[in-house]
Amino acid sequence: MKVCEAAVSNSLHEHWAVPDEVKDGREFILNPPEPELVLDYEIESRNYAKAGKASSDIKLTLKQLGVDPSVLRKIAIACYEAEINVVAHSKGGKMHANIYDDRVLVILEDEGPGIEDVEKAMLPGFSTADELAREMGFGAGLGLPNIKKNCDAMHISSRLGYKTRLNFFVLFDKLINGNTNEQ
Amino acid sequence: MKLKKIVELLEAEVFCPEKYLEKDITCAFGSDLISDILMCTKEPTLLLTGLTNPQVVRLADMIELQGIVFVRGKKPTPELVEMAKESDLPMISTAFTLFKSSGILYNEGLRSCRI
């Protein structure tokens, strides 16, 4: 039985959150086209003094490009939560923002140690944050749910002992959760 | 409600340029959990919190806070005061608890931010 459990916990876990309205969601995340502009950042493990700088920079760049303030807010929140996740839980990693005409695709890849159960991590309130993170005001267990809520499509894949990869995009002229402007 | 009035009501110490006190505060939210603050605030708001680490100011870059009230006698470090100046963010500190501060401001007509 022990062997079986280990096999389960150590398998690749993934979670997709793509509303039906976002028809190209999966395809776009799996095979992203060539972006107009790419922003790259290194995210350091446990460096809370620096944490959030990449997200601030992404927000500022998109603001300068004229993205609507309500959309900017959603992008900033999703980016910040994702960046904090890498700072608080991983050995460090990279964050990229691929900017297109109609959306921003954000890609985070860390150096491990991986998530044991991605579905559990998606549950509001579930947290494995350490004491340091909690002292800083993190660890509410709302990171991934907050990202899901603020983006138009997301995908996360992880495996215990390996890297975690998170991709999400936010459309510039569409409201979140499938409420299009045309309605 | 002017920030100046909030300073009076909460008997607060001011950690920002005097001119910021003329700022109009439209609504408020109180929490010590960053994800809660991010998830629950749907408009620019005054934040009441006991958190005094740099992430609170970083948060203001993300969601446009109108200002921060540090409660329970928490005070910002000089480093935080500098960061806030760069972001034009008003900061004040009160000895009152989060509950008491919120109650006073609510009674005076300051509404809760849209959540």
HADDOCK unambig.tbl for C-alpha pairs under 7 A between the chains (distance, minus, plus):
assign (segid A and resid 49 and name CA) (segid B and resid 54 and name CA) 6.52 0.50 0.50
assign (segid A and resid 52 and name CA) (segid B and resid 58 and name CA) 6.40 0.50 0.50
assign (segid A and resid 56 and name CA) (segid B and resid 61 and name CA) 6.54 0.50 0.50
assign (segid A and resid 56 and name CA) (segid B and resid 62 and name CA) 6.69 0.50 0.50
assign (segid A and resid 73 and name CA) (segid B and resid 62 and name CA) 6.57 0.50 0.50
assign (segid A and resid 73 and name CA) (segid B and resid 63 and name CA) 6.07 0.50 0.50
assign (segid A and resid 76 and name CA) (segid B and resid 62 and name CA) 5.40 0.50 0.50
assign (segid A and resid 77 and name CA) (segid B and resid 38 and name CA) 6.50 0.50 0.50
assign (segid A and resid 77 and name CA) (segid B and resid 62 and name CA) 6.44 0.50 0.50
assign (segid A and resid 136 and name CA) (segid B and resid 53 and name CA) 6.52 0.50 0.50
assign (segid A and resid 137 and name CA) (segid B and resid 32 and name CA) 5.98 0.50 0.50
assign (segid A and resid 137 and name CA) (segid B and resid 33 and name CA) 4.74 0.50 0.50
assign (segid A and resid 137 and name CA) (segid B and resid 34 and name CA) 5.36 0.50 0.50
assign (segid A and resid 137 and name CA) (segid B and resid 51 and name CA) 6.78 0.50 0.50
assign (segid A and resid 138 and name CA) (segid B and resid 33 and name CA) 6.02 0.50 0.50
assign (segid A and resid 138 and name CA) (segid B and resid 34 and name CA) 5.68 0.50 0.50
assign (segid A and resid 138 and name CA) (segid B and resid 35 and name CA) 6.68 0.50 0.50
assign (segid A and resid 140 and name CA) (segid B and resid 33 and name CA) 6.45 0.50 0.50
assign (segid A and resid 140 and name CA) (segid B and resid 35 and name CA) 6.21 0.50 0.50
assign (segid A and resid 142 and name CA) (segid B and resid 35 and name CA) 5.87 0.50 0.50
assign (segid A and resid 143 and name CA) (segid B and resid 35 and name CA) 6.52 0.50 0.50
assign (segid A and resid 146 and name CA) (segid B and resid 39 and name CA) 6.41 0.50 0.50
